[in-house]
């Protein structure tokens, strides 16, 4: 037998304790069941994913397309950095 220590947020642990109690098990049993499933199936039993780069979000791509359209239509204002800084100081 091996002992493993796991650090959990207090709220997450309380939620897990409550769920385990409703099911009739404790956290040790929960993690043992989880570990056995992972070992048997050789996969994590749920989907893991990284959040997409927000630059490529649908909302940002729409904003970029709108900006590109405005540039093509000549609906732009061109200012130098000095002019922008002067405006910021006003």
Backbone bond lengths (Angstrom), bond angles and torsions (degrees), N, CA, C in turn:
res aa  C-N    CA-C-N  psi(-1)  N-CA   C-N-CA  omega(-1)  CA-C   N-CA-C  phi
1 X - - - 1.448 - - 1.524 109.66 -
2 X 1.334 114.96 142.66 1.458 122.05 177.75 1.516 108.35 -120.59
3 X 1.320 115.88 144.17 1.457 121.19 175.49 1.518 108.48 -102.70
4 X 1.326 116.04 133.82 1.463 122.01 179.12 1.525 107.71 -123.22
5 X 1.311 116.72 133.26 1.465 121.39 174.70 1.520 109.04 -101.71
6 X 1.317 116.38 135.20 1.464 121.51 -179.86 1.521 107.87 -127.70
7 X 1.333 115.74 131.92 1.458 120.27 176.04 1.527 108.25 -95.99
8 X 1.324 115.72 125.07 1.467 121.69 179.35 1.520 109.39 -128.98
9 X 1.295 115.09 150.22 1.452 121.04 171.07 1.536 107.66 -59.44
10 X 1.335 117.19 140.49 1.462 121.18 -177.50 1.527 112.33 -55.91
11 X 1.325 116.76 -40.60 1.468 120.73 -178.71 1.535 110.55 -66.17
12 X 1.330 116.61 -42.84 1.471 120.50 179.61 1.521 109.87 -62.80
13 X 1.342 116.78 -43.98 1.463 120.20 179.63 1.523 110.66 -61.56
14 X 1.330 117.09 -44.10 1.466 120.39 179.70 1.523 110.81 -60.80
15 X 1.330 116.84 -41.45 1.466 120.63 178.39 1.528 110.86 -64.35
16 X 1.334 116.04 -43.18 1.468 119.57 178.35 1.521 111.09 -64.07
17 X 1.341 117.08 -43.08 1.467 120.54 177.82 1.527 110.81 -56.88
18 X 1.334 116.16 -44.72 1.460 121.12 -178.89 1.528 111.04 -62.94
19 X 1.330 116.06 -46.37 1.474 120.21 -179.71 1.522 110.48 -63.75
20 X 1.324 116.09 -44.63 1.467 119.78 179.91 1.530 110.88 -60.64
21 X 1.328 116.26 -41.87 1.467 119.92 179.33 1.518 110.63 -61.31
22 X 1.332 116.78 -41.83 1.467 120.66 179.08 1.527 111.51 -63.06
23 X 1.329 116.08 -34.21 1.468 121.26 -179.60 1.526 111.28 -81.79
24 X 1.337 116.52 -22.26 1.463 120.59 -179.18 1.513 113.14 93.84
25 X 1.324 116.80 33.21 1.463 120.46 177.08 1.518 108.57 -140.41
26 X 1.325 115.48 175.08 1.466 120.11 175.55 1.523 109.32 -114.23
27 X 1.343 116.88 177.95 1.466 120.29 -177.75 1.526 112.38 -62.60
28 X 1.319 118.03 -36.30 1.466 120.10 178.90 1.526 110.24 -60.70
29 X 1.321 116.52 -44.73 1.465 120.41 178.81 1.526 110.50 -64.56
30 X 1.333 116.26 -41.98 1.465 120.30 178.57 1.525 111.15 -57.04
31 X 1.324 116.43 -50.86 1.466 119.66 -178.40 1.525 111.97 -68.79
32 X 1.334 117.58 -31.17 1.467 120.46 176.73 1.532 110.17 -66.97
33 X 1.334 117.31 -44.56 1.472 121.44 177.38 1.524 109.80 -59.64
34 X 1.332 115.84 -45.38 1.470 121.18 179.56 1.532 110.29 -60.34
35 X 1.332 117.14 -48.86 1.472 121.12 -178.00 1.525 111.13 -62.01
36 X 1.331 117.01 -41.10 1.473 119.89 179.85 1.524 111.08 -65.36
37 X 1.325 116.98 -38.45 1.474 119.75 178.51 1.520 110.40 -65.21
38 X 1.328 117.29 -45.41 1.466 120.80 178.98 1.526 110.02 -60.74
39 X 1.328 117.18 -45.56 1.471 121.15 -179.44 1.532 111.38 -64.13
40 X 1.329 116.69 -42.14 1.469 120.41 -178.66 1.526 112.11 -68.39
41 X 1.340 116.68 -46.86 1.467 121.02 -174.92 1.526 113.11 -88.45
42 X 1.334 116.32 -14.41 1.460 123.15 -179.13 1.531 111.26 57.65
43 X 1.339 115.03 39.18 1.457 121.64 175.78 1.522 109.35 -157.86
44 X 1.318 115.75 157.14 1.455 121.55 175.17 1.531 106.48 -75.04
45 X 1.337 119.00 131.36 1.467 120.11 -173.41 1.527 115.03 -79.21
46 X 1.290 117.52 24.23 1.457 121.67 173.07 1.513 108.12 -155.84
47 X 1.310 116.17 162.35 1.461 121.96 -176.30 1.528 110.51 -78.06
48 X 1.311 117.32 133.56 1.458 123.44 174.39 1.521 108.10 -114.73
49 X 1.323 115.85 139.08 1.459 118.33 177.64 1.517 109.09 -151.85
50 X 1.313 114.53 154.39 1.458 120.76 175.98 1.522 107.88 -95.55
51 X 1.324 116.64 144.13 1.463 117.48 178.37 1.522 110.88 -62.33
52 X 1.301 114.78 144.53 1.460 120.47 179.58 1.521 110.19 -67.96
53 X 1.312 116.16 154.07 1.454 121.44 176.30 1.523 107.80 -62.17
54 X 1.353 118.32 121.17 1.467 119.86 -176.89 1.521 113.73 -61.02
55 X 1.337 117.23 -20.21 1.466 119.19 177.62 1.514 110.57 -59.63
56 X 1.337 116.93 -34.27 1.460 121.54 -175.99 1.529 112.45 -96.43
57 X 1.333 117.78 15.37 1.463 120.35 177.93 1.530 108.99 -64.86
58 X 1.314 115.45 155.66 1.467 120.81 -179.35 1.531 110.55 -58.88
59 X 1.326 115.78 -41.93 1.466 120.39 -179.46 1.533 111.33 -62.95
60 X 1.322 117.62 -44.08 1.464 120.52 -179.00 1.526 111.11 -69.23
61 X 1.326 117.34 -39.67 1.468 119.77 179.10 1.532 110.94 -63.39
62 X 1.336 117.11 -36.10 1.464 120.39 176.46 1.532 110.37 -65.23
63 X 1.340 116.25 -42.25 1.467 120.44 179.38 1.524 110.33 -64.33
64 X 1.317 117.27 -40.21 1.464 120.85 178.38 1.529 110.74 -65.08
65 X 1.333 116.37 -41.77 1.468 119.98 178.83 1.529 110.20 -63.20
66 X 1.326 117.27 -40.06 1.463 121.04 178.13 1.527 110.29 -64.86
67 X 1.318 117.41 -42.16 1.470 120.61 177.80 1.523 111.20 -62.48
68 X 1.327 115.65 -42.47 1.462 120.19 178.64 1.534 110.52 -61.90
69 X 1.334 116.40 -40.85 1.465 121.14 178.16 1.525 110.45 -62.10
70 X 1.331 117.11 -44.04 1.457 121.44 179.36 1.533 111.07 -62.61
71 X 1.312 117.15 -38.28 1.474 120.69 177.99 1.530 109.60 -64.32
72 X 1.341 117.11 -46.80 1.467 121.04 -179.88 1.524 111.50 -60.43
73 X 1.338 115.84 -35.00 1.470 120.43 -178.86 1.526 112.38 -85.02
74 X 1.323 117.18 0.80 1.457 120.89 178.62 1.519 113.83 74.50
75 X 1.301 117.14 18.63 1.459 121.28 -179.33 1.534 110.19 -92.89
76 X 1.314 114.92 59.30 1.466 119.94 -178.55 1.523 109.70 -130.65
77 X 1.308 115.17 155.77 1.455 121.97 174.53 1.518 106.23 -118.02
78 X 1.302 116.78 127.15 1.461 120.61 -178.01 1.518 108.52 -106.05
79 X 1.335 115.25 125.89 1.458 121.85 178.71 1.520 108.02 -131.43
80 X 1.319 115.16 147.01 1.466 119.58 173.68 1.525 108.01 -79.93
81 X 1.313 116.67 165.75 1.457 120.88 177.97 1.528 110.54 -61.67
82 X 1.344 116.34 -39.25 1.469 119.80 177.42 1.527 110.84 -60.25
83 X 1.327 116.58 -41.99 1.467 120.17 179.89 1.535 110.77 -65.45
84 X 1.322 116.55 -40.76 1.467 120.16 179.21 1.529 111.03 -65.25
85 X 1.334 116.27 -42.35 1.459 119.47 179.05 1.525 110.39 -65.14
86 X 1.314 117.89 -37.57 1.460 120.85 177.44 1.521 110.45 -64.66
87 X 1.321 117.00 -39.54 1.456 120.51 177.71 1.537 111.07 -64.50
88 X 1.330 116.64 -37.65 1.456 120.89 -179.76 1.520 111.54 -66.56
89 X 1.314 117.22 -30.94 1.466 121.14 -178.88 1.532 111.78 -77.97
90 X 1.319 117.92 -19.21 1.470 121.63 -176.44 1.501 112.05 -71.75
